[in-house]
Amino acid sequence: MDLLGLWPASEAKQASIRLASVPTVSYPLLERKMLEPNQDWRMIAGVAATLGKIRELKSIELIRAKLEDKKMYQHSVDLLDALVRIDPVGAKPRLFTLLLHPASAVVAEVEKLLQPRVAPGDLDALRDVYDAGARRRAPQPCV
């Protein structure tokens, strides 16, 4: 488990594969690691990647909560990849909601993940999301 704190080193990736091979044993440990306060971003990313390999639906909320942690904004790739691996069918709507994330780094990663998933009919939905976000973020004129 401690090797996940070296993420994205090859030792951490090997540990992730080993942990994912015994999900009934490792899931409770991984869940506890995600809930521990003041975890280093490397540990969080390694745990999220491992949860993505296990594909347990109940871990989605743990990962989404970490996406709101400011220290994870620049390291959101593994968290977002885990969300997509855990629930490939439900990934697109979840990613759409993240287009309004306050961190531009997260939004950029979400856009990359959405590119292969967006059908021509989805373009209007994307525009609506962007328009709603722009109106919400636009400064109000002083009167």
C-alpha positions as CSV (number, residue, x, y, z in Angstrom):
1,M,0.0,0.0,0.0
2,D,2.8,2.4,0.9
3,L,4.3,2.1,-2.6
4,L,1.3,3.9,-4.0
5,G,2.7,7.0,-2.5
6,L,5.4,6.9,-5.1
7,W,2.9,7.4,-7.9
8,P,3.5,7.5,-11.0
9,A,6.7,5.5,-10.5
10,S,6.8,2.0,-11.9
11,E,6.9,0.5,-8.4
12,A,3.7,2.2,-7.6
13,K,2.0,1.0,-10.8
14,Q,3.1,-2.6,-10.0
15,A,1.7,-2.3,-6.5
16,S,-1.5,-1.0,-7.9
17,I,-1.8,-4.0,-10.2
18,R,-1.2,-6.4,-7.2
19,L,-3.7,-4.6,-5.0
20,A,-6.3,-4.6,-7.8
21,S,-5.9,-8.4,-8.1
22,V,-7.3,-8.9,-4.6
23,P,-10.2,-6.4,-4.5
24,T,-12.0,-7.9,-1.5
25,V,-8.9,-7.4,0.7
26,S,-7.6,-4.2,-0.8
27,Y,-10.8,-2.1,-1.3
28,P,-11.4,-1.4,2.4
29,L,-7.7,-0.3,2.8
30,L,-7.9,1.9,-0.3
31,E,-11.1,3.4,0.9
32,R,-9.5,4.3,4.2
33,K,-6.5,5.9,2.4
34,M,-8.9,8.1,0.4
35,L,-10.6,9.2,3.5
36,E,-7.5,10.1,5.5
37,P,-6.9,13.8,5.8
38,N,-3.7,15.5,4.5
39,Q,-2.7,12.7,2.0
40,D,0.0,13.6,-0.5
41,W,-1.3,13.9,-4.1
42,R,0.8,11.0,-5.2
43,M,-0.9,8.6,-2.7
44,I,-4.4,9.9,-3.7
45,A,-3.6,9.5,-7.4
46,G,-2.2,6.0,-6.9
47,V,-5.2,4.9,-4.8
48,A,-7.6,6.4,-7.4
49,A,-5.8,4.6,-10.2
50,T,-6.1,1.3,-8.2
51,L,-9.8,1.9,-7.5
52,G,-10.2,2.4,-11.3
53,K,-8.7,-1.0,-11.8
54,I,-11.1,-2.6,-9.2
55,R,-14.1,-0.8,-10.8
56,E,-16.2,-0.6,-7.6
57,L,-19.1,1.8,-8.2
58,K,-19.2,3.0,-4.6
59,S,-15.7,4.5,-5.0
60,I,-17.0,7.1,-7.5
61,E,-18.0,9.4,-4.7
62,L,-14.6,9.1,-3.0
63,I,-12.9,10.1,-6.2
64,R,-15.3,12.9,-7.0
65,A,-14.7,14.3,-3.5
66,K,-11.0,14.4,-4.1
67,L,-11.5,16.3,-7.4
68,E,-12.7,19.2,-5.2
69,D,-9.5,19.2,-3.2
70,K,-7.4,22.1,-4.4
71,K,-4.1,20.2,-4.1
72,M,-5.5,17.7,-6.6
73,Y,-6.4,20.3,-9.3
74,Q,-3.1,19.9,-11.2
75,H,-3.0,16.1,-10.6
76,S,-6.6,15.3,-11.7
77,V,-5.7,13.0,-14.6
78,D,-5.6,9.7,-12.6
79,L,-8.8,10.7,-10.8
80,L,-10.7,11.3,-14.0
81,D,-9.3,8.2,-15.6
82,A,-10.5,6.2,-12.7
83,L,-14.0,7.7,-13.0
84,V,-14.1,6.6,-16.6
85,R,-12.8,3.1,-15.9
86,I,-15.2,2.5,-13.0
87,D,-18.3,3.6,-14.9
88,P,-17.7,3.8,-18.7
89,V,-21.4,4.1,-19.4
90,G,-22.1,6.9,-16.9
91,A,-18.8,8.6,-17.5
92,K,-20.0,11.1,-20.1
93,P,-22.7,12.8,-17.9
94,R,-20.3,12.9,-15.0
95,L,-17.7,14.5,-17.2
96,F,-20.2,17.1,-18.5
97,T,-20.9,18.2,-14.9
98,L,-17.1,18.6,-14.4
99,L,-16.9,21.1,-17.3
100,L,-17.9,23.7,-14.7
101,H,-15.1,22.8,-12.3
102,P,-13.3,25.9,-10.8
103,A,-9.9,24.6,-11.9
104,S,-8.9,25.1,-15.6
105,A,-6.5,22.1,-15.3
106,V,-9.4,19.8,-14.4
107,V,-11.6,21.3,-17.2
108,A,-8.8,20.8,-19.7
109,E,-8.4,17.1,-18.8
110,V,-12.2,16.6,-18.9
111,E,-12.3,18.1,-22.4
112,K,-9.6,15.6,-23.5
113,L,-11.6,12.7,-22.1
114,L,-14.9,13.9,-23.7
115,Q,-13.5,14.2,-27.2
116,P,-13.9,10.6,-28.1
117,R,-17.2,10.3,-26.4
118,V,-19.0,13.3,-27.9
119,A,-21.3,12.6,-30.7
120,P,-22.4,15.3,-33.1
121,G,-25.7,15.6,-31.3
122,D,-23.9,16.3,-28.0
123,L,-22.4,19.5,-29.3
124,D,-25.5,21.5,-28.4
125,A,-25.5,20.1,-24.9
126,L,-21.8,21.1,-24.6
127,R,-22.6,24.6,-25.7
128,D,-25.4,24.9,-23.2
129,V,-23.1,23.8,-20.4
130,Y,-20.4,26.3,-21.4
131,D,-23.0,29.1,-21.8
132,A,-24.5,28.4,-18.4
133,G,-21.0,28.4,-16.9
134,A,-20.0,31.6,-18.6
135,R,-23.1,33.4,-17.4
136,R,-22.6,32.1,-13.9
137,R,-18.9,33.2,-13.8
138,A,-19.4,36.5,-15.6
139,P,-18.9,39.5,-13.3
140,Q,-22.1,41.5,-12.6
141,P,-22.0,45.2,-13.8
142,C,-21.9,47.8,-11.1
143,V,-25.1,50.0,-11.0
